Amino acid sequence: MQFRVPEILETDRLVLRRFNESDLEDIHRYFSDTVATQFTVRKSYSRLETWKALCVMIAHWQIKNYGPYAMVEKASKKVIGISGYWFPYDWPEAEIKWALVRNHWGKGYATEATKLVQYVALEYMPEMKLISFIHPKNEASIKLAMRLGCVLERKLPFRDDVWHVYKHPSQ
């Protein structure tokens, strides 16, 4: 299925837009933080690895016509995280993902961005059933998934661990 979702979304505090090469330094603050990435990419990235991850997020839009948004804080104009759609070749289903630079945790940014992403999916991709693929020790993401109305659907062996599949509500 090929969908065409808006390339720019906005909340009171955030602009969600497609990533571009100039976002490297901002998003490297997330990818280089071992604590922030412990349940996602599961290691600290070098600048080169961050650049490759950035290229993949940009290319995802080219391939699928949807993808992860750069979460830009309006006040600072800095990229503070990621929220959007994700469906790499080895994922079990299309996902709504989120990730945040650690010094922005606990401020409601991930909830704010991801609620909008979830709403846009219902409007522009109603046929697509979406999950969030969460490591079972990632308590903060599990709590956010529950706030978004997700339900634990199943546990799935993936790569070197067992991950939880949270199903997002559909229309």
C-alpha positions in Angstrom: 0.0 0.0 0.0 1.3 3.5 -0.9 -0.1 6.3 1.2 0.5 10.0 1.0 0.5 11.8 4.4 1.2 15.4 5.1 4.9 16.2 5.2 4.5 18.9 7.9 2.4 18.7 11.0 2.1 21.2 13.8 1.0 21.3 17.5 1.2 24.2 19.9 4.8 23.5 20.8 6.1 21.4 17.9 6.6 21.2 14.2 6.8 17.7 12.8 8.5 17.7 9.4 10.6 15.4 7.2 14.2 15.1 8.2 17.0 16.7 6.2 20.7 16.6 6.2 21.1 19.7 8.4 19.4 17.8 11.2 22.5 15.7 11.8 23.9 17.5 14.9 20.5 17.8 16.6 19.5 14.2 16.1 23.0 13.0 17.1 22.2 14.2 20.6 19.7 11.4 20.7 21.6 8.7 18.9 24.9 9.3 20.8 23.2 8.9 24.2 23.5 5.4 25.5 20.6 5.9 28.0 18.2 7.4 25.4 18.9 4.6 22.9 19.1 1.6 25.3 15.7 0.2 24.2 15.8 1.3 20.6 19.0 1.0 18.7 20.5 -0.3 21.9 23.9 1.4 21.7 25.5 4.8 21.3 26.0 5.8 17.7 29.0 7.5 16.2 28.4 10.5 14.1 28.8 8.3 11.0 26.2 5.8 12.3 23.8 8.7 13.1 24.3 10.1 9.5 23.4 6.6 8.2 20.3 6.5 10.4 19.3 10.0 9.2 19.7 8.8 5.6 17.5 5.8 6.2 14.8 8.0 7.8 15.0 10.4 4.8 14.9 7.4 2.3 11.9 5.9 4.1 9.8 8.8 2.9 11.1 8.2 -0.7 10.2 4.5 -0.6 6.9 4.5 1.3 5.5 8.1 0.9 5.3 8.2 4.7 8.0 8.0 7.4 9.4 9.4 10.6 9.1 13.1 11.3 11.8 15.3 12.9 10.2 16.6 16.1 11.2 20.3 16.1 10.6 22.3 19.3 9.2 25.7 18.1 10.8 27.7 21.0 14.4 26.5 20.3 14.0 25.5 16.6 16.0 22.4 17.5 15.2 18.8 16.5 14.4 17.1 19.9 13.3 13.7 18.7 11.5 11.5 16.2 7.8 10.7 15.9 6.2 9.1 12.9 5.7 6.0 10.8 8.3 3.2 10.4 8.2 0.0 8.5 11.7 -1.3 7.7 12.0 -4.6 5.8 12.4 -6.8 8.9 9.6 -5.2 11.0 6.5 -7.3 11.7 4.1 -4.5 10.8 4.0 -0.8 10.2 4.8 1.1 13.3 4.2 4.5 15.0 7.5 5.2 16.6 8.9 7.9 18.9 12.2 8.8 20.4 13.3 11.9 22.3 16.5 13.6 23.3 16.9 12.9 27.0 16.8 16.4 28.3 13.3 16.7 26.9 11.9 13.7 28.6 9.0 14.2 31.0 7.6 17.3 29.3 4.9 15.7 27.2 6.5 16.2 23.8 6.4 12.5 22.8 2.7 12.3 23.8 1.9 15.6 22.0 3.6 14.6 18.8 2.5 10.9 18.7 -1.1 11.7 19.4 -1.1 13.9 16.3 0.8 11.2 14.3 -1.8 8.7 15.4 -4.7 11.0 14.4 -3.1 11.7 10.9 -2.7 7.9 10.4 -6.5 7.4 11.0 -7.3 10.1 8.5 -4.8 9.4 5.7 -4.1 5.7 6.2 -7.3 4.2 7.7 -6.6 0.7 6.1 -3.2 0.5 7.7 -3.1 -1.3 11.0 -0.3 0.2 13.1 1.7 -1.1 16.0 4.4 0.2 18.3 7.2 -2.3 18.7 8.5 -1.9 22.3 11.2 -3.6 24.3 9.5 -5.0 27.5 11.9 -3.1 29.8 11.0 0.3 28.2 8.5 1.3 30.9 8.2 4.9 29.7 7.3 3.9 26.1 4.9 1.2 27.4 3.1 3.9 29.5 2.9 6.2 26.5 1.5 3.4 24.3 -1.2 2.8 27.0 -2.0 6.6 27.1 -2.4 6.4 23.3 -5.0 3.6 23.7 -2.7 0.8 22.5 -3.1 -2.7 23.8 -0.5 -5.4 24.1 -1.3 -7.7 21.3 1.5 -10.2 21.5 5.2 -10.9 22.3 7.5 -11.6 19.5 11.0 -13.0 19.3 13.0 -10.4 17.3 16.7 -10.3 16.7 18.3 -11.2 20.0 15.3 -10.6 22.4 11.6 -10.8 22.8 9.7 -7.6 22.0 6.1 -6.5 22.7 3.7 -5.6 19.9 1.3 -2.9 21.0 -1.7 -2.4 18.6 -2.9 1.2 18.0 -6.6 1.8 18.0 -8.3 1.9 14.5 -11.5 3.5 13.4 
